[in-house]
Amino acid sequence: MPRLSKRQRLTAAVLSLGLMGSPGAIAAENVVFVTGAFRRSIPVSDLVYLADTGRARGLMSDVLMIARVDPAEVSKLLKAELSIPLLLTSRLLSTRLGEALLARIAQIIYPLYAKSAGVPALRAGVINALVATDGKLSAISFLEAYPVNEMEVSIPALLAVMQKAKSISELVQFFMESPLDGLRGNNGATEAKPAP
């Protein structure tokens, strides 16, 4: 049997993920917000409805009213698309930096009752969404491609991150820069590998 190159193995893995995890077959059905014994589920269909119409329904309507957040603004966030290449993203998510970023996010979002599967579920959700949407990632496309029925969101972990970041731009900066902390040396600079 001929040996496959690294690029061929990567392409095969991405394609198999896309085929096995097509959004029509696998998708999150509920986003479950959890803190201690408290659990509240919001159906993904309600989030899709909010994204499509700019109007909230069910528990989402109550949450936004209590938080005094305009549903139209949340709708824009849910629909906002990021165009990123599939193969490059797959490669980046397999680097040390990508793994560190996924691990950080997986402290907040993971399959219900399966926190240890958070990193592979996130990676599969991103890759599946990019396959389904020709390289355009949004919150909705990610949820529709997430490989388990129920996604847990840890409220304490989410609040801890939100306290550190007062705005969306600070939140993005926090997630992009904080994984570097584990890759930095004692002097605070990113460790450099010795030249061969």
One Martini backbone bead per residue (centre of mass of N, CA, C, O) as a GRO file, in nm:
protein
  196
    1MET     BB    1   0.094   0.036   0.026
    2PRO     BB    2   0.091   0.356  -0.021
    3ARG     BB    3   0.227   0.640   0.103
    4LEU     BB    4   0.111   0.918   0.254
    5SER     BB    5   0.104   1.230   0.267
    6LYS     BB    6   0.040   1.483   0.473
    7ARG     BB    7  -0.159   1.628   0.284
    8GLN     BB    8  -0.337   1.378   0.217
    9ARG     BB    9  -0.422   1.318   0.508
   10LEU     BB   10  -0.555   1.590   0.562
   11THR     BB   11  -0.762   1.583   0.335
   12ALA     BB   12  -0.900   1.320   0.423
   13ALA     BB   13  -0.988   1.417   0.702
   14VAL     BB   14  -1.161   1.656   0.613
   15LEU     BB   15  -1.353   1.498   0.425
   16SER     BB   16  -1.457   1.298   0.640
   17LEU     BB   17  -1.575   1.506   0.826
   18GLY     BB   18  -1.773   1.625   0.621
   19LEU     BB   19  -1.929   1.357   0.564
   20MET     BB   20  -1.997   1.271   0.863
   21GLY     BB   21  -2.065   1.601   0.948
   22SER     BB   22  -2.313   1.687   0.826
   23PRO     BB   23  -2.556   1.914   0.909
   24GLY     BB   24  -2.797   1.715   0.840
   25ALA     BB   25  -2.694   1.491   1.058
   26ILE     BB   26  -2.529   1.703   1.244
   27ALA     BB   27  -2.645   1.883   1.541
   28ALA     BB   28  -2.727   2.122   1.735
   29GLU     BB   29  -3.023   2.165   1.945
   30ASN     BB   30  -2.879   2.264   2.220
   31VAL     BB   31  -2.821   2.525   2.455
   32VAL     BB   32  -2.655   2.477   2.771
   33PHE     BB   33  -2.691   2.647   3.067
   34VAL     BB   34  -2.438   2.627   3.336
   35THR     BB   35  -2.477   2.629   3.709
   36GLY     BB   36  -2.447   2.383   3.868
   37ALA     BB   37  -2.789   2.297   3.896
   38PHE     BB   38  -2.826   2.495   3.674
   39ARG     BB   39  -3.058   2.473   3.384
   40ARG     BB   40  -3.065   2.607   3.042
   41SER     BB   41  -3.245   2.584   2.736
   42ILE     BB   42  -3.163   2.661   2.391
   43PRO     BB   43  -3.275   2.642   2.097
   44VAL     BB   44  -3.134   2.662   1.792
   45SER     BB   45  -3.392   2.748   1.643
   46ASP     BB   46  -3.408   3.023   1.802
   47LEU     BB   47  -3.140   3.135   1.689
   48VAL     BB   48  -3.214   3.119   1.393
   49TYR     BB   49  -3.461   3.300   1.413
   50LEU     BB   50  -3.308   3.548   1.513
   51ALA     BB   51  -3.115   3.571   1.271
   52ASP     BB   52  -3.346   3.590   1.045
   53THR     BB   53  -3.549   3.823   1.202
   54GLY     BB   54  -3.465   3.985   1.482
   55ARG     BB   55  -3.636   3.789   1.667
   56ALA     BB   56  -3.750   3.677   1.971
   57ARG     BB   57  -3.796   3.357   2.146
   58GLY     BB   58  -3.874   3.250   2.428
   59LEU     BB   59  -3.610   3.249   2.635
   60MET     BB   60  -3.454   3.456   2.463
   61SER     BB   61  -3.646   3.690   2.516
   62ASP     BB   62  -3.598   3.708   2.823
   63VAL     BB   63  -3.291   3.744   2.825
   64LEU     BB   64  -3.282   4.010   2.653
   65MET     BB   65  -3.467   4.176   2.837
   66ILE     BB   66  -3.299   4.158   3.098
   67ALA     BB   67  -3.026   4.258   2.941
   68ARG     BB   68  -3.092   4.486   2.737
   69VAL     BB   69  -3.105   4.356   2.438
   70ASP     BB   70  -3.093   4.380   2.104
   71PRO     BB   71  -3.195   4.149   1.879
   72ALA     BB   72  -3.062   4.272   1.621
   73GLU     BB   73  -2.769   4.256   1.728
   74VAL     BB   74  -2.762   3.949   1.771
   75SER     BB   75  -2.827   3.876   1.481
   76LYS     BB   76  -2.564   3.990   1.361
   77LEU     BB   77  -2.371   3.807   1.519
   78LEU     BB   78  -2.485   3.529   1.420
   79LYS     BB   79  -2.431   3.613   1.098
   80ALA     BB   80  -2.149   3.663   1.111
   81GLU     BB   81  -1.882   3.638   0.877
   82LEU     BB   82  -1.596   3.420   0.823
   83SER     BB   83  -1.336   3.404   0.594
   84ILE     BB   84  -1.191   3.071   0.568
   85PRO     BB   85  -0.967   2.839   0.503
   86LEU     BB   86  -0.981   2.509   0.542
   87LEU     BB   87  -0.685   2.397   0.541
   88LEU     BB   88  -0.559   2.616   0.717
   89THR     BB   89  -0.739   2.573   0.963
   90SER     BB   90  -0.671   2.277   1.012
   91ARG     BB   91  -0.372   2.329   1.062
   92LEU     BB   92  -0.393   2.539   1.294
   93LEU     BB   93  -0.561   2.344   1.490
   94SER     BB   94  -0.285   2.146   1.499
   95THR     BB   95  -0.136   2.334   1.661
   96ARG     BB   96  -0.031   2.458   1.951
   97LEU     BB   97  -0.200   2.715   1.931
   98GLY     BB   98  -0.468   2.583   1.848
   99GLU     BB   99  -0.492   2.396   2.095
  100ALA     BB  100  -0.491   2.626   2.305
  101LEU     BB  101  -0.744   2.768   2.203
  102LEU     BB  102  -0.940   2.529   2.224
  103ALA     BB  103  -0.895   2.477   2.529
  104ARG     BB  104  -1.006   2.749   2.619
  105ILE     BB  105  -1.292   2.723   2.494
  106ALA     BB  106  -1.348   2.430   2.632
  107GLN     BB  107  -1.415   2.567   2.917
  108ILE     BB  108  -1.705   2.672   2.802
  109ILE     BB  109  -1.734   2.471   2.546
  110TYR     BB  110  -1.931   2.162   2.545
  111PRO     BB  111  -2.037   1.866   2.581
  112LEU     BB  112  -2.275   1.729   2.743
  113TYR     BB  113  -2.111   1.541   2.986
  114ALA     BB  114  -1.821   1.609   2.790
  115LYS     BB  115  -1.559   1.791   2.846
  116SER     BB  116  -1.320   1.614   2.718
  117ALA     BB  117  -1.462   1.672   2.415
  118GLY     BB  118  -1.423   1.977   2.337
  119VAL     BB  119  -1.196   1.994   2.125
  120PRO     BB  120  -1.302   1.798   1.901
  121ALA     BB  121  -1.577   1.940   1.872
  122LEU     BB  122  -1.476   2.214   1.781
  123ARG     BB  123  -1.316   2.124   1.537
  124ALA     BB  124  -1.553   1.987   1.390
  125GLY     BB  125  -1.741   2.232   1.376
  126VAL     BB  126  -1.558   2.410   1.203
  127ILE     BB  127  -1.504   2.218   0.965
  128ASN     BB  128  -1.799   2.154   0.893
  129ALA     BB  129  -1.881   2.448   0.838
  130LEU     BB  130  -1.677   2.502   0.608
  131VAL     BB  131  -1.780   2.281   0.421
  132ALA     BB  132  -2.088   2.381   0.408
  133THR     BB  133  -1.989   2.712   0.339
  134ASP     BB  134  -1.730   2.768   0.177
  135GLY     BB  135  -1.554   2.927   0.416
  136LYS     BB  136  -1.800   3.017   0.620
  137LEU     BB  137  -1.813   3.159   0.947
  138SER     BB  138  -2.062   3.111   1.200
  139ALA     BB  139  -2.254   3.062   1.464
  140ILE     BB  140  -2.470   2.902   1.310
  141SER     BB  141  -2.290   2.710   1.143
  142PHE     BB  142  -2.160   2.585   1.391
  143LEU     BB  143  -2.415   2.470   1.528
  144GLU     BB  144  -2.502   2.302   1.267
  145ALA     BB  145  -2.198   2.139   1.300
  146TYR     BB  146  -2.217   2.027   1.566
  147PRO     BB  147  -2.149   1.683   1.689
  148VAL     BB  148  -2.385   1.750   1.900
  149ASN     BB  149  -2.690   1.805   2.051
  150GLU     BB  150  -2.544   1.918   2.326
  151MET     BB  151  -2.438   2.234   2.438
  152GLU     BB  152  -2.225   2.349   2.676
  153VAL     BB  153  -2.241   2.638   2.901
  154SER     BB  154  -2.028   2.792   3.118
  155ILE     BB  155  -2.099   3.047   3.316
  156PRO     BB  156  -1.844   3.093   3.493
  157ALA     BB  157  -1.642   3.091   3.252
  158LEU     BB  158  -1.776   3.320   3.092
  159LEU     BB  159  -1.761   3.542   3.313
  160ALA     BB  160  -1.454   3.540   3.346
  161VAL     BB  161  -1.399   3.642   3.058
  162MET     BB  162  -1.585   3.898   3.061
  163GLN     BB  163  -1.418   4.045   3.286
  164LYS     BB  164  -1.155   4.069   3.098
  165ALA     BB  165  -1.372   4.162   2.871
  166LYS     BB  166  -1.548   4.460   2.769
  167SER     BB  167  -1.522   4.369   2.466
  168ILE     BB  168  -1.511   4.220   2.169
  169SER     BB  169  -1.217   4.297   2.103
  170GLU     BB  170  -1.104   4.196   2.376
  171LEU     BB  171  -1.200   3.905   2.344
  172VAL     BB  172  -1.039   3.837   2.093
  173GLN     BB  173  -0.764   3.909   2.215
  174PHE     BB  174  -0.772   3.705   2.446
  175PHE     BB  175  -0.790   3.445   2.260
  176MET     BB  176  -0.533   3.510   2.082
  177GLU     BB  177  -0.312   3.562   2.324
  178SER     BB  178  -0.335   3.352   2.564
  179PRO     BB  179  -0.202   3.096   2.428
  180LEU     BB  180   0.091   3.220   2.441
  181ASP     BB  181   0.160   3.178   2.740
  182GLY     BB  182   0.243   2.865   2.702
  183LEU     BB  183   0.482   2.959   2.479
  184ARG     BB  184   0.641   3.109   2.683
  185GLY     BB  185   0.895   3.218   2.841
  186ASN     BB  186   1.038   3.361   3.121
  187ASN     BB  187   1.071   3.654   2.959
  188GLY     BB  188   0.792   3.663   2.761
  189ALA     BB  189   0.895   3.528   2.519
  190THR     BB  190   0.890   3.355   2.251
  191GLU     BB  191   0.990   3.061   2.178
  192ALA     BB  192   1.284   2.954   2.027
  193LYS     BB  193   1.408   2.762   1.790
  194PRO     BB  194   1.668   2.603   1.706
  195ALA     BB  195   1.880   2.589   1.471
  196PRO     BB  196   1.978   2.327   1.247
   0.00000   0.00000   0.00000
